[in-house]
Amino acid sequence: MRENQVASNAREAGRFGHSGDMRRVRMSLRIRFGRTLWTGLHGLSERWPCRRCRPSMIVWMQGLHDAVNVRLGKRPFRPEALAQFSSGALNGSYHLGCFGCRIARWASRLVARTPRPSRRAK
């Protein structure tokens, strides 16, 4: 290898943070983190300790995931869960012992950066 080739490679390496390479690295980290996060959140909802709230928690998590997908320009995987989530039909149906459900839904919505769904019309 010639000396001028080594120098040009060194100059190229210095521009890593200013090129599209850094954006690709950031995006791949976001994708990997997002997949891991959603796998964990879906697993949490499927193993929710309150048997009474577990079915609605699973549908709620699917709706939250689809709301994020729509915000990112992707298609929803479960449109019926997204409709229930968006309408607020799954919010506020806790029994007295399920304070954990409120906290989990609030924290998941915060992590996913989705707005609070509108209240259901009575």
C-alpha positions as CSV (number, residue, x, y, z in Angstrom):
1,M,0.0,0.0,0.0
2,R,1.3,3.4,-0.8
3,E,1.8,6.2,1.7
4,N,-0.7,8.5,0.0
5,Q,-3.5,5.9,0.2
6,V,-3.0,5.6,3.9
7,A,-3.3,9.3,4.3
8,S,-6.5,9.5,2.2
9,N,-8.0,6.7,4.3
10,A,-7.2,8.6,7.5
11,R,-8.9,11.8,6.0
12,E,-12.0,9.8,5.2
13,A,-12.2,8.3,8.7
14,G,-12.1,11.9,10.2
15,R,-15.3,12.7,8.3
16,F,-17.3,9.8,9.8
17,G,-19.4,12.0,12.2
18,H,-20.2,14.5,9.4
19,S,-21.4,12.1,6.8
20,G,-24.4,9.9,6.2
21,D,-22.7,7.1,8.0
22,M,-23.5,8.5,11.4
23,R,-27.1,8.9,10.5
24,R,-27.2,5.3,9.4
25,V,-25.6,4.2,12.7
26,R,-28.1,6.2,14.7
27,M,-31.0,4.8,12.7
28,S,-29.8,1.2,13.1
29,L,-29.5,1.8,16.9
30,R,-33.0,3.3,17.0
31,I,-34.4,0.3,15.1
32,R,-32.6,-2.2,17.3
33,F,-33.6,-0.4,20.5
34,G,-37.2,0.0,19.2
35,R,-37.5,-3.7,18.5
36,T,-36.1,-4.6,21.9
37,L,-38.3,-2.1,23.6
38,W,-41.5,-3.3,21.9
39,T,-40.7,-6.9,22.5
40,G,-40.3,-6.1,26.2
41,L,-43.4,-4.1,26.4
42,H,-45.5,-6.7,24.6
43,G,-44.1,-9.4,26.8
44,L,-44.9,-7.3,29.9
45,S,-48.5,-6.9,28.8
46,E,-48.8,-10.6,28.1
47,R,-47.5,-11.5,31.6
48,W,-49.4,-8.8,33.4
49,P,-50.0,-9.8,37.0
50,C,-53.6,-8.8,37.2
51,R,-55.6,-11.5,35.3
52,R,-58.7,-9.3,35.2
53,C,-56.8,-6.5,33.3
54,R,-54.4,-8.6,31.2
55,P,-56.7,-8.9,28.1
56,S,-57.3,-5.2,27.9
57,M,-53.6,-4.5,28.6
58,I,-52.6,-6.7,25.7
59,V,-55.0,-4.9,23.3
60,W,-53.9,-1.5,24.7
61,M,-50.3,-2.3,24.1
62,Q,-51.1,-3.4,20.5
63,G,-53.0,-0.1,20.0
64,L,-50.1,1.9,21.4
65,H,-47.6,0.2,19.1
66,D,-49.8,0.8,16.1
67,A,-50.3,4.5,17.1
68,V,-46.5,4.9,17.1
69,N,-46.3,3.1,13.7
70,V,-48.9,5.5,12.2
71,R,-46.9,8.4,13.6
72,L,-43.8,7.1,11.9
73,G,-45.7,6.6,8.6
74,K,-46.0,2.8,8.8
75,R,-49.1,0.8,8.5
76,P,-50.9,-0.5,11.7
77,F,-50.7,-4.2,12.3
78,R,-54.0,-4.4,14.2
79,P,-56.4,-1.7,13.1
80,E,-59.1,-2.8,15.5
81,A,-56.6,-2.3,18.5
82,L,-55.6,1.1,17.1
83,A,-59.2,2.1,16.9
84,Q,-59.9,1.1,20.5
85,F,-56.7,2.8,21.7
86,S,-57.4,6.0,19.7
87,S,-61.0,6.3,20.9
88,G,-59.9,5.9,24.5
89,A,-62.2,2.9,25.0
90,L,-59.4,1.0,26.9
91,N,-58.6,3.9,29.3
92,G,-60.1,4.2,32.7
93,S,-61.6,0.7,33.0
94,Y,-59.5,-0.3,36.0
95,H,-60.8,-1.8,39.1
96,L,-59.6,-0.5,42.5
97,G,-56.7,-2.8,42.9
98,C,-55.1,-1.9,39.5
99,F,-53.2,1.3,40.2
100,G,-50.3,-0.5,38.5
101,C,-52.3,-0.5,35.2
102,R,-52.5,3.3,35.2
103,I,-48.8,3.7,35.9
104,A,-47.8,1.2,33.2
105,R,-50.0,2.8,30.6
106,W,-48.8,6.3,31.5
107,A,-45.1,5.2,31.4
108,S,-45.5,3.3,28.1
109,R,-47.2,6.3,26.5
110,L,-44.4,8.5,27.7
111,V,-41.7,6.2,26.3
112,A,-43.5,5.8,23.0
113,R,-44.2,9.6,22.8
114,T,-47.8,9.3,21.8
115,P,-50.4,11.8,22.9
116,R,-53.0,10.9,25.5
117,P,-56.1,9.6,23.6
118,S,-59.3,11.6,23.8
119,R,-61.9,10.7,26.3
120,R,-64.7,8.5,25.2
121,A,-68.0,10.2,24.7
122,K,-70.6,9.0,27.2
